[in-house]
Amino acid sequence: MGKSLGVVVVLAVKLVLSEQDLGHAQPVDRSGDSGATQRAGGEPLDHLFEQVAGGNQRAGRGGLRASGLRGECGGEVVAVSAQYVSSPRLPARARDGYGEQSRRLDLGGSQTCLRAMEAALTQQALTAQHQQQSKRGAATTMLDQRRRGRPIDLALQRSKRRGWHQRSVERTAKVFAAYASTDGRDTVSPVHTLRWPVVLFDLDGTVLDTVELIRASHEHALREVLGVTMTDEQLMAGIGTPLREQMEKFSADNADELFHTYCTWNHANTARLIERYDGMDELIVELEREGARLGIVTSKMLDAVDLAWKALPPPIVWDVVITIEDSTRHKPHPEPLQVAMDRLEATPAETVYIGDSPFDLQAAHAAGCAAIGVTWGAFDRDALAAENPLEIVDDPAELLRVLTV
C-alpha cells in the first residue's frame, strides 16, 4: 500500500514540475479573502497541491508536509509526508506583490521542495524493494541449504528444533498454570498454534507438481501399446489410485505392457518434467518449526518416490513415507493412512490428510481424519467439493492459515 502510494505521489510531482513555466509569471491576484496564491502561468498554487493530494488541504505554515522527512525551503520548515498540505499563506514578499523576481524566488523554492520530496519518496521505494529482495534471498538460501543437506543432518536439526518447541510449550503451560492458580481455577489448557499435530500429505499434485509428467507418461503408453489417444480428462481420471489399476481400466488385456511402458518412460523423464509448487517447501518448513509430525502417503511405488526426491530434494526429513509397498489395500481405502498413523502413534483426531484428488479425501474420511483438498493439482474445486472436505484451499499460504490457529 505504502509503495503504491509513493509511486503515485512521485508521478504526480513529476507532472506538476513539468507543467511549471517560470517565464510567464502573472501579477498576484489578491481579490477576495480566500488567501489563494498564484504560481507562474496564472494558476493558483492551491491547485498545484490539489494535483498531488487530490485537493486535501489544511491551513498551516510551510506549504507541504509528510511523514519522516524535514527540510528548509525559503526559510520556512517543510515536512514531507504521504499527504500533502498546502497553506494559503506564502511569505510576505510574494503576498505583497513585490514583482516578478520575488515570485520567481518563491516558485523556485516550491520547485526545490517538490524535487526533494520526489527524491525522498523514490529513495523510500528503493529501500523497501531492497529489503524485500533481501528477505526473499535469505529464505531461498535457507531452502537450498536444506535441500542439499544430508538426511542425517536434517534429522538432527529437526530433533533440536522439536526439543526447543517442546520446551517452549512447557513454559507456556507453566505460565497458564500459574495464572489459573491465582485466578481460582484448577487447570488451563496451553495455547497451541497447530490444529493437528500430525499432518500427512499426498505427493503427486500436492507436494510436488508431477501432473504433466503423469499426463505425458499415460499418453506415451497408450500411443505405444494401444495406438490410441485420449483426452486429458480421461488420462487423468485415475490419479491417486495405484498405477496398475489405472492401466487395467485402459485395457485389461494389455495392462502389464501398459504398466511397464509407462514406468520406463516416466522414470526416464522424471527429472525433466517434475517441478516444485511455489510456497510448498516454505509451508513444510514452517510446520516442522511448529513441531508438527509430517508424512507422505502416496500410491506411487517407492522407486518412483526416490526418483522424485533425487530430482527435487525435500527441505526436511519426513517422519513417515508410505508408498504402495506398505499396504495391501490402497486409496481410497483407509489402510495407507492407518499404517502412517500407526507408525507415528497418532490417532485420527490428531491427524489431517491433504490431497488434490477425490480419492485422497475419500481415504481421509474412511480413516476418520480431517480432510483438506488443494486445487493446484490434477482436479478442480468442483470435483473436490463433491467429497465434502473440511476445507478446500487454493495456495500453500492459505493452507498454512487453515492448519494453524
C-alpha positions in Angstrom: 0.0 0.0 0.0 2.8 2.4 1.0 4.9 1.6 -2.0 1.9 2.1 -4.4 1.2 5.5 -2.8 4.8 6.5 -3.1 4.8 5.7 -6.8 1.6 7.7 -7.4 3.0 10.7 -5.5 6.3 10.6 -7.5 4.3 10.6 -10.8 2.1 13.4 -9.6 5.1 15.5 -8.5 6.8 15.0 -11.9 3.6 16.1 -13.7 3.4 19.3 -11.6 7.1 20.1 -12.2 6.8 19.5 -15.9 3.9 22.0 -16.2 5.6 24.8 -14.3 6.8 27.7 -16.5 8.6 30.4 -14.7 8.9 32.6 -17.8 5.2 33.6 -17.9 4.6 34.9 -14.3 1.4 36.8 -13.8 0.6 39.5 -11.3 -0.6 38.2 -7.9 -4.4 38.3 -7.6 -5.3 39.3 -4.0 -9.0 39.7 -4.7 -11.3 38.2 -2.0 -10.4 36.8 1.4 -9.7 33.2 0.4 -5.9 33.8 0.6 -5.4 31.9 -2.7 -1.9 32.4 -4.2 -0.9 32.1 -7.9 2.1 30.5 -9.5 3.6 31.2 -12.8 1.1 31.0 -15.7 -1.7 32.4 -13.5 -2.6 29.0 -12.0 -3.3 29.0 -8.2 -0.6 27.3 -6.1 -3.5 25.6 -4.2 -4.3 23.8 -7.5 -0.7 22.7 -7.7 -1.1 20.8 -4.4 -4.6 19.6 -5.4 -3.0 17.8 -8.3 -0.7 16.0 -5.8 -3.0 15.4 -2.9 -6.5 15.4 -4.5 -7.4 18.7 -3.0 -7.0 17.6 0.6 -5.7 20.9 2.1 -5.2 22.2 5.5 -4.1 25.7 6.8 -0.7 25.9 8.4 2.9 27.0 7.9 5.3 25.6 5.4 3.2 24.7 2.4 4.0 20.9 2.2 4.0 18.2 4.8 4.8 14.5 5.0 6.0 11.8 7.4 9.5 11.3 8.5 11.4 13.9 6.4 12.2 17.6 7.0 14.0 20.3 5.0 14.3 24.0 4.6 12.6 25.9 1.8 12.7 29.7 1.6 13.4 30.0 5.3 10.2 28.1 6.2 10.3 24.5 7.6 8.7 22.0 5.3 7.9 18.5 6.4 7.3 15.9 3.7 4.7 13.1 4.2 2.3 10.8 2.4 -0.4 13.6 2.4 0.4 17.0 1.1 -0.9 20.0 2.9 -0.9 23.4 1.2 -1.1 26.7 3.1 -2.8 29.6 1.5 -0.3 31.9 3.2 3.0 32.4 1.4 5.9 34.7 2.5 5.0 38.4 2.7 7.2 39.3 -0.3 5.1 37.2 -2.6 1.8 38.2 -1.0 2.5 41.9 -1.2 3.4 41.7 -4.9 7.0 42.8 -4.9 7.3 41.9 -8.5 8.3 39.1 -10.8 11.7 38.5 -9.2 10.1 37.7 -5.8 7.5 35.5 -7.3 10.2 33.6 -9.2 12.1 33.1 -6.0 9.0 31.7 -4.3 8.2 29.4 -7.2 11.8 28.2 -7.3 11.6 27.3 -3.6 8.4 25.4 -4.3 10.2 23.5 -7.1 13.1 22.7 -4.8 10.7 21.3 -2.2 8.8 19.2 -4.7 12.0 17.8 -6.1 13.3 17.0 -2.6 10.0 15.2 -2.0 10.3 13.3 -5.2 13.8 12.2 -4.4 12.9 11.2 -0.8 9.9 9.1 -1.9 11.9 7.4 -4.7 14.6 6.5 -2.1 12.0 5.1 0.3 10.5 2.9 -2.5 14.0 1.6 -3.5 14.8 0.9 0.2 11.6 -1.1 0.7 12.3 -3.0 -2.5 15.8 -3.8 -1.4 14.6 -5.1 1.9 12.0 -7.4 0.3 14.6 -8.8 -2.1 17.0 -9.4 0.8 14.3 -11.3 2.7 13.4 -13.4 -0.3 17.1 -14.1 -0.9 17.7 -15.3 2.7 14.6 -17.6 2.5 15.8 -19.1 -0.8 19.3 -19.6 0.5 17.9 -21.4 3.6 15.7 -23.7 1.5 18.6 -24.5 -0.9 20.8 -25.4 2.1 18.1 -27.7 3.4 17.6 -29.4 0.1 21.3 -30.1 -0.2 21.6 -31.3 3.4 22.3 -34.9 4.3 19.2 -36.7 5.8 21.1 -37.4 9.0 21.9 -33.7 9.4 18.3 -32.6 8.7 17.1 -35.2 11.2 19.4 -33.9 13.9 18.3 -30.3 13.2 14.7 -31.4 13.4 15.3 -33.1 16.8 16.9 -29.9 18.1 14.0 -27.7 16.8 11.4 -30.1 18.3 13.2 -30.1 21.6 13.2 -26.3 21.6 9.5 -26.2 20.6 8.6 -28.7 23.4 10.4 -26.6 26.0 8.5 -23.6 24.7 5.2 -25.3 25.0 6.1 -26.5 28.5 7.0 -22.9 29.5 3.7 -21.7 28.1 1.8 -24.4 30.1 3.5 -23.3 33.3 2.6 -19.7 32.7 -1.1 -20.6 32.2 -1.0 -22.9 35.2 0.3 -20.1 37.4 -2.4 -17.8 36.0 -5.0 -20.5 36.8 -3.9 -20.8 40.4 -4.1 -17.1 41.0 -7.5 -16.9 39.2 -9.0 -19.7 41.3 -9.2 -22.3 38.6 -7.5 -25.7 38.7 -6.4 -26.1 35.1 -6.0 -24.0 32.0 -5.1 -25.6 28.6 -1.9 -24.2 27.0 -2.3 -22.5 23.6 -1.0 -24.4 20.6 -0.7 -23.0 17.1 -1.3 -26.2 15.2 -4.8 -27.5 14.8 -3.5 -31.0 14.2 -0.1 -32.3 15.5 0.1 -34.8 12.6 0.0 -33.5 9.0 0.0 -36.1 6.2 0.3 -35.1 2.5 -0.3 -36.8 -0.8 2.7 -36.5 -3.1 1.6 -36.2 -6.7 -0.2 -32.9 -7.4 0.1 -31.8 -3.7 3.7 -31.6 -2.6 5.3 -31.9 -6.0 4.0 -30.9 -9.4 4.0 -34.2 -11.3 0.8 -33.6 -13.2 2.4 -33.0 -16.6 4.8 -35.9 -16.0 1.9 -38.3 -15.3 -0.2 -37.0 -18.2 2.6 -37.4 -20.7 3.5 -40.8 -19.4 -0.1 -42.0 -19.8 -0.2 -40.5 -23.3 3.0 -42.2 -24.3 2.0 -45.6 -23.0 -1.4 -45.6 -24.7 0.0 -44.5 -28.0 2.9 -47.0 -28.0 0.8 -50.0 -26.8 -2.7 -49.4 -28.0 -2.1 -46.9 -30.7 -4.9 -44.6 -29.3 -5.1 -41.1 -27.9 -7.4 -39.9 -25.1 -8.4 -36.5 -23.7 -6.6 -35.2 -20.7 -9.7 -35.7 -18.6 -9.7 -39.4 -19.5 -5.9 -39.8 -18.9 -6.0 -38.1 -15.5 -9.2 -39.6 -14.1 -7.5 -42.3 -12.0 -4.7 -40.1 -10.5 -4.5 -41.0 -6.8 -5.1 -44.7 -7.3 -2.4 -47.4 -7.9 -0.9 -47.2 -11.4 -1.7 -50.9 -12.3 -5.4 -50.3 -11.5 -5.3 -47.3 -13.9 -3.8 -49.4 -16.7 -6.4 -52.2 -16.2 -9.1 -49.7 -16.8 -7.5 -48.6 -20.0 -7.1 -52.2 -21.2 -7.3 -55.3 -19.0 -5.6 -57.5 -21.7 -2.7 -55.1 -22.1 -2.4 -53.9 -18.5 1.1 -55.3 -17.9 2.6 -53.9 -21.1 1.0 -50.5 -20.5 2.4 -50.6 -17.0 6.0 -51.3 -18.0 5.9 -48.9 -20.9 4.5 -46.2 -18.6 7.2 -46.8 -15.9 10.1 -46.8 -18.4 9.1 -43.5 -20.0 8.1 -41.9 -16.6 11.4 -42.8 -14.9 13.4 -41.5 -17.9 11.6 -38.2 -17.9 11.1 -37.5 -14.2 13.9 -35.1 -13.7 12.9 -33.2 -16.8 9.2 -32.7 -16.1 8.9 -32.7 -12.3 8.6 -29.3 -10.6 8.1 -27.7 -7.2 5.0 -25.8 -6.2 5.7 -22.2 -5.2 5.5 -21.9 -1.4 5.1 -25.6 -0.7 8.6 -26.1 0.8 8.2 -22.9 2.9 5.0 -24.3 4.3 6.6 -27.7 5.1 9.5 -26.0 6.9 7.1 -23.8 8.9 5.0 -26.7 10.0 8.2 -28.5 11.1 9.2 -25.5 13.1 5.9 -25.5 14.9 6.5 -29.1 16.0 4.2 -31.0 13.5 4.9 -34.6 12.7 4.9 -34.7 8.9 4.4 -37.6 6.5 3.7 -38.6 2.9 1.0 -41.1 2.0 1.1 -41.9 -1.8 0.0 -44.6 -4.2 3.4 -44.3 -6.0 5.9 -47.0 -5.9 9.0 -46.5 -3.7 11.4 -46.3 -6.7 9.3 -43.5 -8.3 9.3 -41.6 -5.0 13.1 -42.0 -4.7 13.5 -40.6 -8.2 11.3 -37.6 -7.4 13.3 -36.8 -4.2 16.5 -37.3 -6.1 15.4 -34.7 -8.7 13.9 -32.3 -6.2 15.3 -33.0 -2.7 12.8 -32.1 0.1 13.8 -29.4 2.7 13.1 -31.8 5.6 13.3 -35.4 6.6 9.8 -36.8 6.7 8.7 -38.6 9.8 7.0 -41.3 7.7 6.7 -42.1 4.0 4.0 -44.6 3.0 4.2 -45.9 -0.6 2.2 -48.7 -2.4 4.5 -51.3 -1.0 3.5 -50.5 2.6 -0.2 -51.7 2.5 -2.2 -54.4 0.9 -5.1 -52.1 0.1 -4.8 -48.6 -1.3 -6.6 -45.3 -1.6 -9.5 -44.7 -1.5 -9.3 -47.4 1.2 -8.1 -46.0 4.5 -5.3 -48.6 5.1 -2.4 -46.4 3.9 -3.4 -43.7 6.3 -3.9 -46.1 9.1 -0.4 -47.5 8.5 1.0 -44.0 8.7 -0.8 -43.2 11.9 0.3 -46.5 13.5 3.9 -45.7 12.7 3.5 -42.2 14.2 1.5 -43.5 17.2 -1.2 -40.9 16.3 -5.0 -41.0 16.4 -7.3 -40.0 13.7 -8.4 -37.0 15.8 -4.8 -35.8 15.8 -4.3 -36.2 12.0 -5.2 -34.2 8.9 -4.6 -35.5 5.4 -4.1 -33.1 2.5 -4.5 -34.1 -1.2 -5.5 -33.0 -4.6 -7.8 -35.9 -5.7 -11.2 -37.1 -4.6 -9.6 -40.5 -3.7 -7.4 -38.7 -1.1 -10.4 -37.1 0.5 -12.4 -40.4 0.5 -9.4 -42.2 2.2 -9.2 -39.5 4.8 -13.0 -39.7 5.6 -12.7 -43.5 5.8 -9.8 -43.3 8.2 -11.5 -40.7 10.4 -9.0 -38.0 9.7 -9.7 -34.4 8.8 -9.6 -33.9 5.0 -8.3 -30.9 3.1 -8.4 -30.5 -0.6 -6.0 -28.4 -2.7 -6.8 -27.0 -6.1 -3.3 -26.8 -7.6 -3.2 -30.4 -8.6 -5.0 -32.6 -11.1 -8.6 -32.0 -10.1 -10.7 -28.9 -9.9 -12.7 -27.4 -7.0 -16.0 -29.0 -8.0 -14.5 -32.5 -8.0 -13.1 -31.9 -4.6 -16.2 -30.2 -3.2 -18.2 -33.3 -4.1 -16.3 -35.2 -1.3 -17.2 -32.7 1.4 -13.7 -31.9 2.7 -13.2 -29.8 5.8 -11.5 -27.1 3.7 -10.5 -26.5 0.1 -7.5 -24.2 -0.4 -6.0 -22.5 -3.5 -2.4 -22.0 -2.4 0.1 -23.0 0.3 -0.2 -19.7 2.1 -3.9 -20.3 2.6 -3.2 -23.9 3.6 -0.9 -22.7 6.4 -3.7 -20.4 7.7 -6.1 -23.4 7.8 -3.6 -25.6 9.6 -2.8 -23.2 12.4 -4.9 -21.2 14.9 
